[in-house]
Amino acid sequence: MTHSYSLPRSTPEQQGISSAALSRFPDTVRERGIELHSFMALRHGHVIAEGWWAPYRKDLPHTMFSLSKSFTSTAIGLAVHEGLLSLDDQVISFFPNETPDTVSDHLAAMSIRHLLIMGSGHHQDPLASLNRTHGENWIKVFLHAPVEHAPGTHFTYNSGATYIAGTILQKLTGGSLLDFLLPRILAPLGIENATWEKCPLGFDCGGWGLSVKTEDIAKFGQLYLQKGLWQDKQLIPASWVEEATSKQISNGDDPNNDWNQGYGYQFWRCRHDVYRGDGAFGQFCIVMPQYDAVIAITSGTMQLDAVLNVVWDVLLPAFQQPVSPIDSDSEASGALQDKLKSLSLEPPVYECESPLGQEWSGLTYQLEENKLGFNTLSFTLESGSITVTIQNAAGEHQTVYGSNSWNVGSTSLLRGVTETVAASATWKEDNLLLLTHQLVETPFCLSMALTFEEDGLQMSISQNVGFDSMESSVIKGVALAGTKDV
């Protein structure tokens, strides 16, 4: 059972930081055109600044992507401490039924340690090209892939390796990663309602798929900053924290690249002698031991280096000041709080109405065959909102859009699971309706541009971030007779 626990709050000045300096962080994010969803800054264990860009909210979880790896590494460290396994255990010893008939020397030499340092010996991630919806045995895919390098000699970023490490622990315990972490880490930290995506075999994915709130990221970082100590209890051995966050393998030699500073056990070393957990599209847990500080960030951007650069350019100098309290500055502190409370991602705004909109309201359009599986689309105009209904194999999905504003609801249309969505509609031209879907528990924003023609429509769909090609897809539709006077 978890116990709800919030980190203590403080003014920046009480923790030796200038409110005016912190205020420059959201300003710089805006100036550089970076889409952040939240951030939280901690000093001496106190939250000194926090903000969510509406419609993102403090109470909603956010998908962590590869920041999940740092939690999986923690579970492995605890398992080592409890004697369940050793970092030097052979990987193949845990999977007798999935191991190939002929085991190469490199595969035989692969240990759990090699999985954690991204030094499994693979030249590329065996799961990188796997279609994760087809139900393959991911363990078998991983173990049957060529191991081109001697384990421990070659760094390859490898989510499959983390998946295998997490699966080993789950096979040993008979429970999920969340089951293992809950009494040991999550409950003591007050991390509630965490979820983890599962593989077709039913294991928590380990390398990705964890969803927690921004404050949960901050708590996790603070636990590591305190070398595993939390409220007088040693939750993680201090020796593991030191080992996991130290350079275990080289991953490049560019001194100006935050992805070339060395890699630990599922933690990245950074410039400025700090370390981080790191997830796709800008999910960060940055720990600064020498400044007694933690930064938690969620984002929706392809420019991960740009997010870190704002931290180094704006926040790092602020934390480098003397650690003792400084004089209070009520004016600067008030201005900072006002700024943080007013953060928002504004939807596209053009015109409130189209003089032609009523001509298409009530029509149903048959869509051509498409990879999204959309069959039909209809929409109705109402005062202050627009309702769009799309039918696919799972049934009808209705979304209500605020007119030039966000309307928060839920949808299962876009990714096959029910999720919170902030939806907005605006007429970009008299015959062009732009629909924006901000999936506020993820980094994703999906845009649908509907261009209405005499007897049909054209739908252009694009997304802000993703692993695949970001080119928009186009779907055409024809108005069905009988749905309105066509």
C-alpha positions as CSV (number, residue, x, y, z in Angstrom):
1,M,0.0,0.0,0.0
2,T,1.4,3.4,-1.0
3,H,1.2,6.4,1.3
4,S,0.5,9.7,-0.4
5,Y,3.5,11.9,0.2
6,S,4.4,15.2,-1.4
7,L,7.8,16.7,-1.4
8,P,8.2,19.8,0.8
9,R,7.9,23.2,-0.9
10,S,10.1,26.2,-0.3
11,T,10.9,29.6,-1.8
12,P,13.9,29.6,-4.1
13,E,15.7,32.2,-1.9
14,Q,15.4,30.0,1.2
15,Q,17.4,27.4,-0.7
16,G,20.0,29.8,-2.0
17,I,18.5,30.4,-5.5
18,S,17.2,33.6,-7.1
19,S,13.6,33.6,-8.2
20,A,14.6,35.9,-11.0
21,A,17.1,33.4,-12.3
22,L,14.5,30.6,-12.2
23,S,12.0,32.8,-14.0
24,R,14.3,32.8,-17.0
25,F,13.8,29.1,-17.5
26,P,10.3,29.1,-19.0
27,D,11.1,32.3,-20.9
28,T,14.1,30.6,-22.6
29,V,12.0,27.5,-23.3
30,R,9.5,29.7,-25.1
31,E,12.1,31.7,-26.9
32,R,13.8,28.6,-28.2
33,G,10.6,27.1,-29.4
34,I,10.8,23.9,-27.2
35,E,7.6,22.1,-26.2
36,L,7.9,21.3,-22.5
37,H,5.0,19.8,-20.6
38,S,6.2,20.2,-17.1
39,F,9.2,20.8,-14.9
40,M,10.1,20.7,-11.3
41,A,13.3,22.0,-9.7
42,L,14.5,20.8,-6.3
43,R,17.2,22.1,-4.0
44,H,18.1,20.6,-0.6
45,G,15.1,18.3,-1.0
46,H,12.6,21.1,-1.4
47,V,10.6,22.0,-4.5
48,I,11.5,25.6,-5.4
49,A,9.8,25.8,-8.8
50,E,7.2,23.8,-10.6
51,G,5.0,24.3,-13.6
52,W,2.8,22.5,-16.1
53,W,2.0,23.8,-19.5
54,A,-1.8,23.6,-19.7
55,P,-3.6,21.4,-20.7
56,Y,-1.0,19.2,-19.0
57,R,-1.7,18.9,-15.3
58,K,0.1,18.0,-12.0
59,D,-2.3,15.2,-11.3
60,L,-1.9,13.4,-14.6
61,P,0.9,10.8,-15.3
62,H,3.1,11.1,-18.3
63,T,4.7,8.4,-20.4
64,M,8.4,8.0,-19.5
65,F,9.7,6.1,-22.5
66,S,13.4,5.2,-21.8
67,L,13.4,6.9,-18.4
68,S,11.7,3.7,-17.4
69,K,15.1,2.0,-17.8
70,S,16.5,3.7,-14.7
71,F,13.6,2.2,-12.6
72,T,14.4,-1.2,-14.1
73,S,18.0,-0.8,-13.2
74,T,17.0,0.0,-9.7
75,A,15.0,-3.2,-9.4
76,I,18.0,-5.2,-10.6
77,G,20.2,-3.5,-8.0
78,L,17.7,-4.4,-5.3
79,A,17.6,-8.0,-6.5
80,V,21.4,-8.2,-6.4
81,H,21.3,-6.8,-2.8
82,E,18.7,-9.4,-1.8
83,G,20.7,-12.3,-3.4
84,L,18.2,-13.1,-6.1
85,L,20.8,-12.7,-8.8
86,S,24.3,-11.5,-9.7
87,L,25.4,-9.1,-12.3
88,D,27.8,-11.7,-13.6
89,D,25.0,-14.3,-14.2
90,Q,24.9,-15.6,-17.8
91,V,21.8,-14.3,-19.6
92,I,21.2,-17.6,-21.4
93,S,21.0,-19.4,-18.0
94,F,17.6,-17.9,-17.4
95,F,16.1,-18.8,-20.8
96,P,16.7,-22.5,-21.6
97,N,13.6,-22.8,-23.8
98,E,14.4,-19.7,-25.9
99,T,18.2,-20.1,-26.3
100,P,19.3,-21.1,-29.8
101,D,20.5,-24.7,-30.4
102,T,24.0,-23.3,-31.3
103,V,25.2,-20.7,-28.8
104,S,27.9,-18.4,-29.9
105,D,30.8,-17.6,-27.6
106,H,29.6,-14.0,-27.4
107,L,26.1,-15.0,-26.5
108,A,27.4,-17.4,-23.9
109,A,29.6,-14.6,-22.4
110,M,26.7,-12.1,-22.1
111,S,25.9,-11.3,-18.5
112,I,23.2,-9.2,-16.8
113,R,25.9,-6.5,-16.2
114,H,26.4,-6.3,-20.0
115,L,22.7,-5.7,-20.4
116,L,22.7,-2.9,-17.9
117,I,25.7,-1.0,-19.5
118,M,24.3,-1.4,-23.1
119,G,27.3,-3.5,-23.8
120,S,25.5,-6.8,-24.8
121,G,27.7,-7.1,-27.9
122,H,24.9,-6.4,-30.4
123,H,25.7,-4.0,-33.2
124,Q,22.1,-2.9,-33.2
125,D,19.1,-3.3,-30.9
126,P,17.5,-6.7,-31.8
127,L,14.0,-5.3,-30.8
128,A,14.4,-2.0,-32.7
129,S,12.7,-3.2,-35.9
130,L,10.3,-5.6,-34.1
131,N,6.6,-5.0,-34.9
132,R,5.5,-4.9,-31.3
133,T,1.9,-5.6,-32.2
134,H,2.3,-9.1,-33.7
135,G,2.8,-11.0,-30.6
136,E,6.3,-12.4,-31.2
137,N,8.3,-14.0,-28.4
138,W,10.6,-11.0,-27.8
139,I,13.0,-13.1,-25.6
140,K,13.6,-15.5,-28.5
141,V,14.0,-12.6,-31.0
142,F,16.7,-11.1,-28.7
143,L,18.6,-14.3,-28.1
144,H,18.6,-15.4,-31.7
145,A,20.0,-12.1,-33.0
146,P,23.7,-12.0,-34.0
147,V,26.1,-10.9,-31.2
148,E,28.8,-9.3,-33.3
149,H,31.0,-7.9,-30.5
150,A,32.5,-9.4,-27.4
151,P,30.1,-8.3,-24.5
152,G,31.4,-5.3,-22.6
153,T,33.5,-4.0,-25.5
154,H,31.0,-2.1,-27.6
155,F,28.2,0.4,-26.6
156,T,24.9,0.1,-28.5
157,Y,21.8,1.7,-27.1
158,N,19.6,-1.3,-26.7
159,S,16.1,-1.2,-25.3
160,G,15.9,-5.0,-25.9
161,A,18.8,-5.5,-23.4
162,T,16.8,-3.7,-20.7
163,Y,13.7,-5.7,-21.6
164,I,15.7,-8.9,-21.1
165,A,17.1,-7.7,-17.8
166,G,13.7,-6.8,-16.5
167,T,12.3,-10.1,-17.7
168,I,15.0,-12.1,-15.9
169,L,13.9,-10.5,-12.6
170,Q,10.2,-11.1,-13.4
171,K,10.9,-14.8,-14.2
172,L,12.7,-15.2,-10.9
173,T,10.1,-13.5,-8.7
174,G,6.9,-14.6,-10.6
175,G,5.6,-11.0,-10.4
176,S,5.9,-7.8,-12.5
177,L,8.5,-5.1,-12.1
178,L,5.9,-2.9,-10.5
179,D,5.1,-5.7,-8.0
180,F,8.8,-5.9,-7.1
181,L,9.3,-2.1,-6.9
182,L,6.1,-1.2,-5.1
183,P,7.0,-2.2,-1.5
184,R,10.7,-1.4,-1.9
185,I,10.6,2.0,-3.7
186,L,7.3,3.2,-4.9
187,A,5.3,2.9,-1.7
188,P,7.9,4.5,0.5
189,L,8.2,7.4,-1.9
190,G,4.5,7.8,-2.2
191,I,4.4,7.0,-5.9
192,E,0.8,5.9,-6.6
193,N,-0.9,4.5,-9.6
194,A,2.2,3.8,-11.7
195,T,1.5,1.7,-14.8
196,W,3.8,-0.2,-17.1
197,E,3.2,-1.4,-20.7
198,K,3.4,-5.2,-21.0
199,C,4.9,-7.3,-23.8
200,P,2.9,-10.1,-25.5
201,L,4.2,-12.6,-23.0
202,G,2.8,-10.5,-20.1
203,F,6.1,-9.0,-18.7
204,D,6.5,-5.3,-17.9
205,C,8.5,-4.0,-20.8
206,G,11.4,-2.7,-18.7
207,G,13.1,-0.6,-21.3
208,W,10.0,1.6,-21.8
209,G,6.3,1.9,-21.0
210,L,6.3,3.3,-17.4
211,S,3.9,6.1,-16.7
212,V,4.2,8.3,-13.5
213,K,3.7,11.9,-12.6
214,T,6.3,14.6,-12.7
215,E,6.6,14.8,-8.9
216,D,7.3,11.0,-9.0
217,I,10.3,11.6,-11.3
218,A,11.5,14.3,-8.9
219,K,11.1,11.9,-5.9
220,F,13.1,9.2,-7.7
221,G,15.9,11.7,-8.5
222,Q,15.9,12.9,-4.9
223,L,16.2,9.3,-3.7
224,Y,19.3,8.8,-5.9
225,L,20.7,12.2,-4.8
226,Q,20.4,11.0,-1.2
227,K,22.3,7.8,-2.2
228,G,19.3,5.6,-1.6
229,L,18.4,7.1,1.8
230,W,14.7,8.1,2.3
231,Q,13.3,9.3,5.6
232,D,16.0,7.5,7.6
233,K,15.6,4.2,5.7
234,Q,18.2,3.0,3.2
235,L,15.9,1.9,0.3
236,I,18.7,1.4,-2.2
237,P,22.3,0.4,-1.1
238,A,24.5,3.5,-1.4
239,S,27.1,1.4,-3.2
240,W,24.6,0.5,-5.9
241,V,23.7,4.2,-6.4
242,E,27.3,5.1,-6.8
243,E,28.0,2.2,-9.2
244,A,24.9,2.7,-11.3
245,T,25.4,6.4,-11.9
246,S,29.2,6.1,-12.6
247,K,30.7,5.6,-16.0
248,Q,30.7,1.9,-16.7
249,I,31.3,2.0,-20.5
250,S,32.4,4.6,-23.0
251,N,29.8,5.8,-25.5
252,G,31.7,8.4,-27.5
253,D,34.4,11.0,-27.2
254,D,32.7,14.4,-28.0
255,P,33.2,16.5,-24.9
256,N,30.2,18.7,-26.0
257,N,27.7,15.9,-26.5
258,D,25.6,14.8,-23.5
259,W,25.3,11.4,-25.1
260,N,29.1,10.9,-25.2
261,Q,29.9,11.3,-21.5
262,G,29.7,7.6,-20.5
263,Y,27.0,5.3,-19.5
264,G,26.3,3.6,-16.1
265,Y,23.6,1.0,-15.3
266,Q,20.8,2.6,-17.3
267,F,21.8,6.1,-16.3
268,W,23.6,8.6,-18.6
269,R,26.5,10.7,-17.5
270,C,26.2,14.3,-18.6
271,R,28.4,17.3,-19.1
272,H,29.0,19.3,-15.9
273,D,29.6,16.1,-13.9
274,V,25.9,15.3,-13.4
275,Y,23.9,12.3,-14.4
276,R,20.4,11.7,-15.7
277,G,17.6,9.2,-16.6
278,D,16.5,10.0,-20.1
279,G,13.4,9.2,-22.2
280,A,12.4,9.8,-25.8
281,F,10.9,13.2,-26.7
282,G,12.4,14.9,-23.6
283,Q,11.6,13.0,-20.4
284,F,14.4,13.8,-17.9
285,C,15.4,13.1,-14.4
286,I,18.6,15.2,-13.9
287,V,20.6,14.7,-10.7
288,M,23.2,17.3,-9.7
289,P,25.0,15.9,-6.6
290,Q,27.5,18.8,-6.3
291,Y,24.6,21.3,-6.2
292,D,22.2,19.2,-4.1
293,A,19.7,19.6,-6.8
294,V,17.3,17.6,-9.0
295,I,15.4,18.7,-12.2
296,A,12.4,16.7,-13.5
297,I,11.1,17.5,-17.0
298,T,8.5,16.1,-19.3
299,S,8.3,17.2,-23.0
300,G,7.1,16.6,-26.5
301,T,10.1,17.4,-28.6
302,M,12.5,15.7,-31.0
303,Q,15.3,18.1,-29.8
304,L,16.5,16.4,-26.6
305,D,19.8,18.3,-26.7
306,A,17.9,21.6,-26.8
307,V,16.1,20.7,-23.5
308,L,19.4,19.9,-21.8
309,N,21.0,23.0,-23.1
310,V,18.3,25.2,-21.5
311,V,19.1,23.5,-18.2
312,W,22.8,24.1,-18.6
313,D,22.4,27.6,-19.9
314,V,19.8,28.9,-17.4
315,L,19.4,26.6,-14.4
316,L,22.9,25.4,-13.9
317,P,24.3,28.9,-13.3
318,A,21.6,29.5,-10.7
319,F,22.5,26.4,-8.8
320,Q,26.2,27.3,-8.9
321,Q,25.6,30.2,-6.5
322,P,26.4,29.8,-2.7
323,V,24.2,27.2,-1.1
324,S,23.2,29.4,1.9
325,P,19.8,31.2,2.0
326,I,19.8,34.6,0.2
327,D,17.6,37.7,1.0
328,S,14.0,37.2,0.1
329,D,12.6,39.0,-2.9
330,S,8.9,39.0,-2.7
331,E,8.4,40.8,-6.0
332,A,10.6,38.4,-7.9
333,S,9.1,35.4,-6.1
334,G,5.6,36.6,-6.8
335,A,6.4,37.2,-10.5
336,L,7.9,33.7,-10.7
337,Q,4.8,32.0,-9.2
338,D,2.5,34.0,-11.5
339,K,4.5,32.9,-14.5
340,L,4.6,29.3,-13.5
341,K,0.8,29.2,-12.9
342,S,0.1,30.8,-16.3
343,L,2.2,28.3,-18.4
344,S,0.2,26.9,-21.3
345,L,0.3,25.3,-24.7
346,E,-2.1,27.3,-26.8
347,P,-4.0,25.5,-29.6
348,P,-3.9,26.8,-33.1
349,V,-6.4,29.7,-33.5
350,Y,-7.6,31.1,-36.7
351,E,-11.4,31.8,-37.1
352,C,-14.2,31.0,-34.8
353,E,-16.6,30.1,-37.5
354,S,-16.9,29.3,-41.2
355,P,-19.7,30.7,-43.3
356,L,-19.8,27.4,-45.1
357,G,-19.5,25.1,-42.0
358,Q,-23.3,24.4,-41.8
359,E,-23.2,23.0,-45.3
360,W,-21.1,20.0,-44.1
361,S,-22.5,19.7,-40.6
362,G,-24.5,16.4,-40.3
363,L,-22.9,14.7,-43.3
364,T,-21.2,11.3,-43.0
365,Y,-18.2,10.6,-45.1
366,Q,-17.0,7.2,-46.3
367,L,-13.2,7.1,-46.0
368,E,-11.0,5.2,-48.3
369,E,-9.0,2.3,-46.9
370,N,-6.2,3.6,-44.7
371,K,-3.6,2.3,-42.3
372,L,-5.3,4.0,-39.3
373,G,-8.4,1.8,-39.9
374,F,-10.8,4.8,-40.0
375,N,-14.0,3.8,-41.8
376,T,-16.4,6.8,-41.6
377,L,-16.3,10.4,-40.3
378,S,-19.1,12.8,-39.5
379,F,-19.2,16.1,-37.6
380,T,-21.7,18.5,-36.2
381,L,-21.4,22.2,-35.4
382,E,-22.7,23.5,-32.1
383,S,-22.4,26.8,-30.3
384,G,-18.8,26.9,-28.9
385,S,-17.9,23.4,-29.9
386,I,-17.6,20.9,-32.8
387,T,-18.3,17.2,-32.4
388,V,-16.5,14.7,-34.7
389,T,-17.4,11.0,-34.8
390,I,-15.0,8.5,-36.4
391,Q,-15.9,4.8,-36.8
392,N,-13.4,2.1,-36.9
393,A,-13.4,-1.7,-36.3
394,A,-13.8,-1.1,-32.5
395,G,-16.9,1.1,-33.0
396,E,-17.8,4.8,-32.9
397,H,-15.4,7.3,-31.3
398,Q,-16.9,10.7,-30.5
399,T,-14.7,13.7,-29.7
400,V,-15.9,17.1,-28.6
401,Y,-13.6,20.0,-29.6
402,G,-13.5,23.4,-28.0
403,S,-13.8,26.2,-30.6
404,N,-10.4,27.8,-30.5
405,S,-9.9,26.4,-27.0
406,W,-9.2,23.1,-25.3
407,N,-12.0,20.7,-24.3
408,V,-10.7,17.9,-22.1
409,G,-12.2,14.5,-22.5
410,S,-11.1,10.9,-23.3
411,T,-10.6,8.9,-26.5
412,S,-9.6,5.4,-27.5
413,L,-9.5,6.2,-31.2
414,L,-5.9,7.3,-31.7
415,R,-3.8,4.7,-30.0
416,G,-6.3,1.9,-29.1
417,V,-6.4,2.6,-25.4
418,T,-8.6,5.0,-23.5
419,E,-6.6,8.1,-22.7
420,T,-7.1,11.8,-21.7
421,V,-7.2,14.2,-24.7
422,A,-7.5,17.9,-24.9
423,A,-9.2,18.7,-28.2
424,S,-9.5,22.0,-30.1
425,A,-11.0,23.0,-33.5
426,T,-10.4,26.1,-35.6
427,W,-11.3,27.1,-39.1
428,K,-8.0,27.8,-40.9
429,E,-9.9,28.7,-44.1
430,D,-13.6,28.6,-45.0
431,N,-13.3,25.0,-46.1
432,L,-10.4,23.9,-43.9
433,L,-11.1,22.7,-40.4
434,L,-8.0,22.0,-38.2
435,L,-8.5,19.5,-35.4
436,T,-5.8,19.3,-32.7
437,H,-5.6,16.4,-30.2
438,Q,-3.1,16.9,-27.3
439,L,-2.8,13.5,-25.6
440,V,-1.9,14.9,-22.2
441,E,-0.6,11.7,-20.6
442,T,1.9,11.4,-23.5
443,P,4.1,13.7,-25.5
444,F,2.0,13.3,-28.6
445,C,-0.1,15.9,-30.4
446,L,-2.1,14.7,-33.4
447,S,-3.4,17.2,-36.0
448,M,-6.1,16.4,-38.5
449,A,-6.7,19.0,-41.3
450,L,-10.1,18.4,-42.9
451,T,-10.5,20.1,-46.3
452,F,-14.1,20.0,-47.5
453,E,-14.9,19.8,-51.2
454,E,-18.1,19.7,-53.2
455,D,-18.9,16.1,-52.6
456,G,-16.1,14.9,-50.3
457,L,-13.3,15.7,-48.0
458,Q,-9.6,15.2,-47.7
459,M,-8.1,14.5,-44.3
460,S,-4.4,15.2,-43.7
461,I,-3.0,13.8,-40.4
462,S,0.3,14.7,-38.8
463,Q,2.0,14.3,-35.4
464,N,4.4,16.4,-33.5
465,V,6.9,13.7,-32.5
466,G,7.3,10.0,-33.2
467,F,9.7,7.1,-33.9
468,D,8.6,6.7,-37.5
469,S,8.5,9.1,-40.5
470,M,6.8,12.4,-39.5
471,E,5.4,12.9,-43.0
472,S,1.6,13.5,-42.9
473,S,-0.7,10.9,-44.3
474,V,-3.7,11.8,-46.4
475,I,-7.1,10.1,-46.4
476,K,-9.9,11.0,-48.9
477,G,-13.6,10.6,-48.2
478,V,-16.9,10.8,-50.1
479,A,-20.1,12.1,-48.6
480,L,-22.8,9.3,-48.2
481,A,-26.2,9.9,-49.7
482,G,-29.0,10.1,-47.2
483,T,-27.0,11.5,-44.3
484,K,-28.1,15.0,-45.4
485,D,-29.3,16.7,-48.6
486,V,-26.2,15.9,-50.7
